[in-house]
Amino acid sequence: MDQKKNLQCSIREYQAEDKDAVITLFRNGILEHVYPAFFKTISHPDQIGVTLSISMAGYVLGGSSYFMALLFGGAWAGLIYYCCYEIYEGYRLSRMATDMADIQASFLDNPDNGFWVAKAEVNGNGVDEIGQDERDGSYGEVPHLIVSFAYRKKGLGSQLAHKVMEFCKDRGFSRVVLETSSPQTAANALYSKLGFIQTSCHSNTHVNHWFSKLANIQVMHMEKYI
């Protein structure tokens, strides 16, 4: 049982042949948050009230039509889902157009930056990935930490997080910062377990303002002194 919970893995720097696996993992790891974000939003008491009100409006405008009630309510739920999708897809595309477009240049050509992959040593080739880059010379940032779904809850995320913290400490950084979002409950629990504390939060998701308002996703900044 202990072996299952603490799966051993080999952690090494990113190599060119890792690109396809890393990009696939990055895409899946970002977009998997769409449904939890949608469920969290649509199940909020305020949203339940709005959805019921819109369904009732459809019922009345449709001449006591249950079909129109379902249509109006479903359309509203669909809009909420679309907003959640656009927030995470927009983030993914922005990263793919910047640092993830050229991992070598963005992370590895600078000695103060790093990008690691981890492969489990038991039956499979699941890849974890993490990137770290310098901001102002006094702290390091973790822009990406993604674990393949099949290898979660086995200690791989913790191993990678410790790797990046050691990297930052060796380079004289006094703290490590990261950005996460409220629907990422498992990741947020891991960060808290590792000693990260939330320093601020906001709803600016860098997409359409109304998308952010409707989805009600909180972007959280966390940090840990090392």
Disulfide bonds with the S-S distance in Angstrom:
none
